Amino acid sequence: MFASDCVLLRADAFRDRKYSCDTTLASAVTSRHLPIEVSLRCPECPLLPVVLFVRIPGVHLTDDPPRIVRAVEDLILIRVPIPTPEAPRFPPVPSDDYFIYRIGLDEGTSSLRLLPHATTFFNDDDVGLLRRDEEHYTVAALLIGSKYGVYDLHRFDSETDRWALDEVPLVEPQVSFPYKSDIPMNSRRVLYHLTTTVIPIGGGGGTMGWVDLWHGVLLCDVLSSEPKLRGVPLPLPLEHLSLNHGLGVELGCPKSLRGIGFIDNPGTDEECCDDEWEMHDWTLTTWSNKKMTTSWEDWHMDGQVKASDTTISDELNSKMLKSGLLSTESGRAFQNLLVSIPALGIDDGVVYLQARVRFWDSKVFVLALDTRVNKLLGVVEFGTERSPRTGIVYVPSSIGKYIYPDYRMVVPEGTFQLINSFLNIYIENPFYSQV
């Protein structure tokens, strides 16, 4: 298995409390005065997931589990739904708590901080996290405003412990796509912005990017006293626009097909292309953008890797056959796997992918692919969905470099849905009796 400081944080949580780790333990109190504890364990294998474990006695959190919203360096932004016995209030008020968990290198130095509630609701896709220095950070959410071309920017400053709201104008819209009039009606989704993720970029102004993986990026310097927005388009999904005899296809959520990250200076976008439900072959395409202006012409295709041409070692091929991911009996080869959710790692050229045998399979594997040489670096059974179609999402993170090797643990494959690596949260709720 290849060596890396990058770990994959599993975004949603499990309910447990027995797998604790005192070396990274941190505690706090929720907005409803409930004690909460968090700890992190990192596996030796870089592909094994970090899993959020939560326990509220008497409360079943499967439908709306706590979630890792963002992870930047040694910081993790966590959303925790806090149940309440109170009657519904009108107008409704935010009921979720947001916490910042900062992992420390030494025992007893990790911390957990409850953020004050903002004045409005946020979707996880709209919220970003920026690490400013070793002590301070900014949490920001960009929402559509009441005026055309103006957005509402909500910012939390860890130094002042306050939220601020500003109206932010789009002063530099992205340049229109070429052949705009030729984009088929079925695929007009590419013409408007709907945020699907947020990426930290940094720099003196504290730049963050609100990304619509079909459309483009809205860049904002969140540390500026007068923040403004400018648009950066993403490459058009030409394969999707040309399907259905040129009529295009409906473009739903892009996360299963596209991913984006900021590494050093360039930003890179990946796209996976599949052939309906029966996979004959798949291709991973990478682009880079070093200028990040409003023009779509700044994007340059770095290359494409085809699954049928991927180099796979005998060891990994044998492992996939043994796990059932590949099959000599049915003739299922590597290029026949259903892959989705491409995610950039912190290692140059490494892209992570989810893989399944069939579309509705609950068992999910993770592949690590070196796109520079089209070589498979590793594969593990990542987890099993609680129920069909619930989805398993991961967040590549560099938090692994903040964890001493002695704190890492050996996790046997095949037990991922039980232990994996652990970000344990335990909440004692006095409103409910223990089961």
C-alpha positions as CSV (number, residue, x, y, z in Angstrom):
1,M,0.0,0.0,0.0
2,F,1.3,3.4,-0.9
3,A,2.4,5.8,1.9
4,S,0.5,9.1,2.3
5,D,-0.5,11.7,4.9
6,C,-3.9,11.8,3.2
7,V,-6.7,10.0,5.0
8,L,-10.3,9.6,3.9
9,L,-12.8,10.9,6.5
10,R,-16.2,9.2,6.2
11,A,-18.7,12.1,6.1
12,D,-21.6,10.6,8.0
13,A,-21.6,9.1,11.5
14,F,-22.2,5.8,13.2
15,R,-23.6,5.3,16.6
16,D,-21.0,3.9,19.1
17,R,-18.9,4.8,22.1
18,K,-16.7,2.0,23.0
19,Y,-13.9,2.8,20.5
20,S,-12.5,5.8,22.3
21,C,-9.0,7.2,22.0
22,D,-7.7,9.1,25.0
23,T,-4.7,10.5,23.2
24,T,-6.9,12.7,21.0
25,L,-9.9,13.2,23.3
26,A,-11.6,16.6,23.4
27,S,-14.9,17.6,25.1
28,A,-17.4,20.4,25.1
29,V,-21.1,21.1,25.8
30,T,-23.8,21.4,23.2
31,S,-26.2,24.3,22.9
32,R,-28.7,22.3,25.0
33,H,-26.1,21.8,27.7
34,L,-25.4,18.2,26.8
35,P,-21.8,16.9,27.3
36,I,-20.1,15.8,24.1
37,E,-16.8,14.0,23.6
38,V,-14.8,13.7,20.4
39,S,-11.7,11.6,19.6
40,L,-9.8,10.6,16.5
41,R,-8.0,7.4,15.5
42,C,-6.2,7.1,12.3
43,P,-5.5,3.7,10.6
44,E,-2.1,2.6,9.3
45,C,-3.6,2.0,5.9
46,P,-4.2,5.3,4.1
47,L,-7.3,4.2,2.3
48,L,-9.2,3.0,5.4
49,P,-11.9,5.6,6.4
50,V,-12.1,7.8,9.5
51,V,-15.6,7.2,10.8
52,L,-17.7,9.5,13.0
53,F,-19.2,7.6,15.9
54,V,-22.0,9.2,17.8
55,R,-24.1,8.0,20.7
56,I,-27.1,9.7,22.2
57,P,-28.8,7.3,24.6
58,G,-32.3,6.5,23.4
59,V,-32.0,8.4,20.2
60,H,-31.7,6.8,16.8
61,L,-29.6,9.1,14.5
62,T,-29.6,7.0,11.3
63,D,-31.9,9.3,9.4
64,D,-29.9,12.4,10.2
65,P,-26.5,11.5,11.5
66,P,-23.9,14.0,12.6
67,R,-21.7,14.9,9.7
68,I,-18.2,16.1,8.8
69,V,-18.9,19.2,6.7
70,R,-15.4,20.3,6.0
71,A,-11.8,19.2,6.9
72,V,-8.8,21.5,6.5
73,E,-5.4,20.6,7.8
74,D,-5.9,19.9,11.6
75,L,-9.4,21.3,11.7
76,I,-12.7,19.4,11.2
77,L,-16.1,21.2,11.0
78,I,-18.8,18.9,12.4
79,R,-22.6,19.4,12.2
80,V,-24.5,17.6,15.0
81,P,-28.3,17.5,15.1
82,I,-29.4,18.0,18.6
83,P,-32.8,16.5,19.4
84,T,-35.2,18.5,21.6
85,P,-38.4,17.6,23.4
86,E,-39.8,21.1,22.9
87,A,-42.8,21.8,20.6
88,P,-42.0,23.1,17.1
89,R,-41.3,26.9,17.1
90,F,-42.3,29.4,14.6
91,P,-40.5,30.9,13.0
92,P,-38.1,27.9,13.1
93,V,-34.7,28.4,14.6
94,P,-31.5,26.4,13.6
95,S,-31.5,23.2,15.6
96,D,-28.1,21.8,14.5
97,D,-24.9,22.5,16.4
98,Y,-21.6,23.2,14.6
99,F,-18.4,22.2,16.3
100,I,-14.7,22.8,15.3
101,Y,-12.6,19.8,16.3
102,R,-8.8,20.5,16.3
103,I,-6.6,17.6,16.7
104,G,-3.4,18.0,18.7
105,L,-0.1,16.2,18.3
106,D,0.3,15.5,22.0
107,E,-2.2,13.9,24.4
108,G,-4.6,16.3,25.9
109,T,-4.0,19.1,23.4
110,S,-7.0,18.4,21.1
111,S,-9.9,20.8,21.4
112,L,-13.6,20.9,20.6
113,R,-15.4,24.2,20.3
114,L,-19.1,24.9,19.9
115,L,-19.9,27.7,17.4
116,P,-22.7,30.1,18.2
117,H,-25.8,29.7,16.1
118,A,-26.1,31.8,13.0
119,T,-29.3,33.6,12.2
120,T,-30.3,31.4,9.3
121,F,-30.1,27.8,8.1
122,F,-27.2,26.4,6.0
123,N,-27.0,23.4,3.7
124,D,-23.8,21.5,4.2
125,D,-22.9,22.2,0.6
126,D,-22.9,26.0,1.2
127,V,-20.5,26.1,4.2
128,G,-16.7,26.3,4.0
129,L,-13.8,26.4,6.4
130,L,-10.6,28.4,6.1
131,R,-7.6,27.9,8.4
132,R,-6.0,31.3,8.8
133,D,-3.1,30.3,11.1
134,E,-2.3,27.9,13.8
135,E,-4.9,29.5,16.1
136,H,-7.6,31.2,14.1
137,Y,-10.0,30.2,11.4
138,T,-13.1,31.4,9.5
139,V,-16.3,29.5,8.7
140,A,-18.3,31.0,5.8
141,A,-21.5,30.3,4.0
142,L,-22.6,31.9,0.8
143,L,-26.4,32.1,0.1
144,I,-28.5,33.5,-2.7
145,G,-29.6,37.0,-1.7
146,S,-32.8,38.9,-2.4
147,K,-31.2,41.1,-5.1
148,Y,-30.1,39.9,-8.5
149,G,-26.3,39.5,-8.7
150,V,-25.9,39.9,-4.9
151,Y,-25.3,37.1,-2.4
152,D,-25.5,36.9,1.4
153,L,-22.1,36.1,3.0
154,H,-22.3,34.7,6.5
155,R,-18.9,34.7,8.3
156,F,-17.8,33.3,11.6
157,D,-14.5,34.7,13.0
158,S,-12.9,32.5,15.7
159,E,-11.1,35.5,17.1
160,T,-14.2,37.5,17.9
161,D,-16.5,34.4,18.3
162,R,-19.2,36.2,16.3
163,W,-21.1,35.8,13.0
164,A,-21.3,38.7,10.6
165,L,-23.6,39.1,7.5
166,D,-22.6,41.1,4.4
167,E,-24.3,41.6,1.0
168,V,-21.6,40.6,-1.5
169,P,-21.9,41.7,-5.2
170,L,-20.8,39.6,-8.2
171,V,-18.5,42.1,-9.8
172,E,-16.9,39.8,-12.3
173,P,-19.3,37.3,-13.7
174,Q,-17.7,34.3,-15.5
175,V,-17.5,34.5,-19.2
176,S,-20.4,32.8,-21.0
177,F,-19.8,29.3,-22.3
178,P,-19.0,29.0,-26.0
179,Y,-21.9,27.9,-28.1
180,K,-24.3,28.9,-25.3
181,S,-27.3,28.9,-27.8
182,D,-26.3,25.4,-28.9
183,I,-26.5,23.8,-25.4
184,P,-29.5,21.4,-25.5
185,M,-32.6,22.1,-23.5
186,N,-32.2,18.9,-21.4
187,S,-28.7,20.1,-20.2
188,R,-29.4,23.8,-19.5
189,R,-28.5,23.1,-15.9
190,V,-24.9,24.1,-16.8
191,L,-26.1,27.7,-17.3
192,Y,-26.8,28.6,-13.7
193,H,-25.0,28.3,-10.4
194,L,-26.0,26.0,-7.6
195,T,-23.3,25.4,-5.0
196,T,-22.3,21.7,-4.5
197,T,-19.1,22.1,-2.5
198,V,-16.7,24.8,-1.0
199,I,-12.9,24.8,-1.3
200,P,-10.3,26.8,0.7
201,I,-7.7,28.5,-1.5
202,G,-6.1,30.9,1.0
203,G,-3.7,33.7,0.3
204,G,-3.6,37.2,1.9
205,G,-7.3,37.8,1.3
206,G,-8.4,34.4,2.5
207,T,-9.9,33.3,-0.8
208,M,-12.6,30.6,-0.8
209,G,-14.4,29.1,-3.7
210,W,-18.1,28.1,-3.8
211,V,-18.2,25.5,-6.5
212,D,-21.0,24.3,-8.8
213,L,-19.4,21.3,-10.4
214,W,-21.5,21.7,-13.6
215,H,-21.2,25.4,-13.9
216,G,-18.3,27.2,-12.2
217,V,-16.7,28.7,-9.1
218,L,-17.6,31.9,-7.2
219,L,-14.3,33.2,-5.6
220,C,-14.5,35.4,-2.6
221,D,-11.8,36.9,-0.3
222,V,-13.6,36.3,3.0
223,L,-11.0,38.2,5.1
224,S,-11.6,41.4,3.2
225,S,-13.5,44.2,4.8
226,E,-15.5,44.7,1.6
227,P,-15.7,41.2,0.0
228,K,-16.7,40.8,-3.6
229,L,-17.3,37.8,-5.9
230,R,-15.9,36.8,-9.2
231,G,-16.8,33.8,-11.3
232,V,-14.5,31.2,-12.8
233,P,-16.2,28.7,-15.2
234,L,-15.5,25.0,-15.2
235,P,-15.1,22.9,-18.4
236,L,-18.3,21.9,-20.1
237,P,-19.4,18.3,-19.7
238,L,-19.3,17.8,-23.5
239,E,-19.9,14.1,-23.3
240,H,-23.2,14.6,-21.6
241,L,-24.3,17.4,-23.9
242,S,-23.8,15.2,-27.0
243,L,-25.7,12.2,-25.7
244,N,-29.3,11.3,-26.8
245,H,-28.6,12.2,-30.4
246,G,-27.5,15.7,-29.5
247,L,-30.5,16.4,-27.3
248,G,-28.3,16.1,-24.1
249,V,-29.3,14.5,-20.8
250,E,-30.7,15.8,-17.6
251,L,-27.9,16.9,-15.4
252,G,-28.6,15.9,-11.8
253,C,-26.2,16.2,-8.8
254,P,-22.7,16.3,-10.3
255,K,-20.9,14.8,-7.2
256,S,-20.9,11.3,-8.5
257,L,-19.2,12.3,-11.7
258,R,-17.0,15.4,-10.9
259,G,-14.7,16.5,-8.1
260,I,-12.5,19.5,-7.6
261,G,-9.6,20.5,-5.3
262,F,-7.0,23.2,-4.8
263,I,-3.4,22.0,-4.7
264,D,-0.6,24.5,-4.4
265,N,-1.2,26.9,-7.3
266,P,-3.4,25.1,-9.8
267,G,-6.9,24.0,-9.3
268,T,-7.9,20.6,-10.8
269,D,-11.2,19.2,-11.9
270,E,-11.8,15.6,-12.6
271,E,-14.7,14.0,-14.5
272,C,-15.7,10.3,-14.7
273,C,-17.7,9.2,-17.6
274,D,-19.9,6.1,-17.6
275,D,-22.1,4.3,-20.1
276,E,-25.5,4.2,-18.6
277,W,-25.9,1.3,-16.0
278,E,-23.8,-1.3,-17.7
279,M,-20.2,-0.2,-17.6
280,H,-18.1,-1.2,-20.6
281,D,-15.2,1.2,-19.8
282,W,-14.7,4.4,-18.0
283,T,-12.3,7.4,-18.4
284,L,-11.0,9.9,-15.8
285,T,-10.2,13.3,-17.3
286,T,-8.2,15.9,-15.5
287,W,-8.0,19.7,-16.1
288,S,-5.8,22.4,-14.5
289,N,-6.3,26.1,-14.1
290,K,-3.4,28.3,-13.0
291,K,-4.9,31.7,-13.7
292,M,-8.4,31.4,-12.2
293,T,-9.8,34.3,-14.2
294,T,-13.4,34.7,-15.4
295,S,-12.6,33.0,-18.7
296,W,-13.3,29.3,-19.4
297,E,-10.3,29.3,-21.7
298,D,-7.9,29.2,-18.7
299,W,-8.8,25.5,-18.2
300,H,-6.4,23.1,-19.9
301,M,-6.9,19.3,-20.2
302,D,-4.0,17.6,-18.5
303,G,-4.9,14.2,-19.8
304,Q,-7.2,11.2,-19.7
305,V,-6.7,7.8,-18.3
306,K,-8.8,4.9,-19.5
307,A,-9.7,2.1,-17.1
308,S,-9.0,-0.6,-19.6
309,D,-5.4,0.7,-19.9
310,T,-4.7,1.0,-16.1
311,T,-1.7,-0.8,-14.8
312,I,-2.7,-3.2,-11.9
313,S,-0.2,-5.3,-9.9
314,D,-0.7,-9.0,-9.5
315,E,-1.2,-8.4,-5.8
316,L,-4.0,-5.9,-6.2
317,N,-5.6,-7.9,-9.0
318,S,-5.6,-11.0,-6.8
319,K,-7.1,-9.0,-3.9
320,M,-9.9,-7.7,-6.1
321,L,-10.7,-11.2,-7.3
322,K,-10.8,-12.5,-3.7
323,S,-13.1,-9.7,-2.6
324,G,-15.5,-10.3,-5.4
325,L,-14.9,-6.9,-6.9
326,L,-13.5,-8.6,-10.1
327,S,-14.7,-12.0,-11.4
328,T,-13.2,-14.4,-13.9
329,E,-16.5,-16.4,-14.0
330,S,-18.7,-13.5,-15.1
331,G,-15.8,-11.8,-17.0
332,R,-16.0,-8.6,-14.9
333,A,-12.8,-6.7,-15.3
334,F,-11.5,-3.5,-13.8
335,Q,-13.1,-1.4,-16.6
336,N,-16.5,-2.9,-15.9
337,L,-16.7,-1.5,-12.3
338,L,-19.2,1.3,-11.6
339,V,-17.1,4.2,-10.3
340,S,-18.2,7.5,-8.9
341,I,-17.4,10.5,-6.6
342,P,-13.8,11.4,-7.8
343,A,-11.9,13.2,-5.1
344,L,-8.4,14.8,-5.2
345,G,-6.0,13.6,-2.6
346,I,-3.2,15.8,-1.2
347,D,-0.7,13.8,-3.2
348,D,0.0,15.1,-6.7
349,G,-1.9,13.2,-9.3
350,V,-3.7,10.8,-6.9
351,V,-7.5,10.6,-7.3
352,Y,-9.8,8.5,-5.1
353,L,-12.9,6.8,-6.5
354,Q,-15.7,4.8,-5.2
355,A,-16.3,1.4,-6.9
356,R,-19.2,-1.0,-6.8
357,V,-20.0,-4.2,-8.7
358,R,-23.6,-3.1,-9.4
359,F,-25.4,0.2,-9.1
360,W,-27.5,-0.7,-6.1
361,D,-24.8,-2.6,-4.2
362,S,-24.5,-1.6,-0.6
363,K,-20.8,-2.6,-0.3
364,V,-18.5,0.2,-1.4
365,F,-14.8,0.0,-2.3
366,V,-12.3,2.8,-2.6
367,L,-9.7,3.0,-5.4
368,A,-6.5,5.1,-5.3
369,L,-5.4,5.9,-8.9
370,D,-2.2,7.7,-9.9
371,T,-3.4,9.6,-12.9
372,R,0.1,10.6,-14.0
373,V,1.0,7.1,-15.0
374,N,-2.5,5.5,-14.9
375,K,-1.6,3.0,-12.2
376,L,-3.8,1.6,-9.5
377,L,-2.1,2.3,-6.1
378,G,-4.5,0.6,-3.7
379,V,-8.0,-0.7,-3.2
380,V,-9.9,-1.4,0.1
381,E,-13.4,-2.2,1.1
382,F,-14.4,1.2,2.5
383,G,-17.8,0.5,4.0
384,T,-21.3,-0.8,3.7
385,E,-24.4,1.4,3.4
386,R,-26.9,1.2,6.2
387,S,-29.7,0.9,3.6
388,P,-29.8,1.1,-0.2
389,R,-29.2,4.5,-1.7
390,T,-28.1,6.2,1.5
391,G,-24.7,6.8,0.0
392,I,-21.2,6.8,1.4
393,V,-19.2,10.0,1.1
394,Y,-15.6,10.7,2.0
395,V,-13.6,13.8,2.5
396,P,-9.8,13.6,1.6
397,S,-7.9,15.3,4.4
398,S,-4.3,16.0,5.4
399,I,-5.1,15.5,9.1
400,G,-3.0,12.4,8.9
401,K,0.2,14.4,9.2
402,Y,-1.0,15.7,12.6
403,I,-1.2,12.2,14.0
404,Y,1.8,10.4,15.4
405,P,2.5,7.0,13.9
406,D,2.2,5.4,17.4
407,Y,-1.4,6.7,17.5
408,R,-2.3,4.8,14.3
409,M,-4.0,1.4,14.6
410,V,-4.2,-1.8,12.6
411,V,-7.7,-2.3,11.3
412,P,-8.6,-5.6,9.6
413,E,-10.4,-5.3,6.3
414,G,-14.0,-6.6,6.4
415,T,-14.8,-4.8,9.6
416,F,-15.1,-1.3,8.2
417,Q,-18.8,-0.8,9.0
418,L,-17.9,-1.5,12.7
419,I,-14.6,0.1,13.6
420,N,-12.6,1.6,10.7
421,S,-10.7,4.5,12.1
422,F,-12.5,6.6,14.7
423,L,-13.8,10.1,15.2
424,N,-15.8,9.2,18.3
425,I,-18.6,11.5,19.6
426,Y,-20.5,10.6,22.7
427,I,-23.4,12.8,23.9
428,E,-25.2,12.2,27.1
429,N,-28.8,13.4,26.7
430,P,-30.8,13.9,30.0
431,F,-34.0,14.2,28.0
432,Y,-34.0,10.4,27.1
433,S,-33.7,7.3,29.1
434,Q,-30.8,4.9,28.2
435,V,-31.7,1.9,26.0
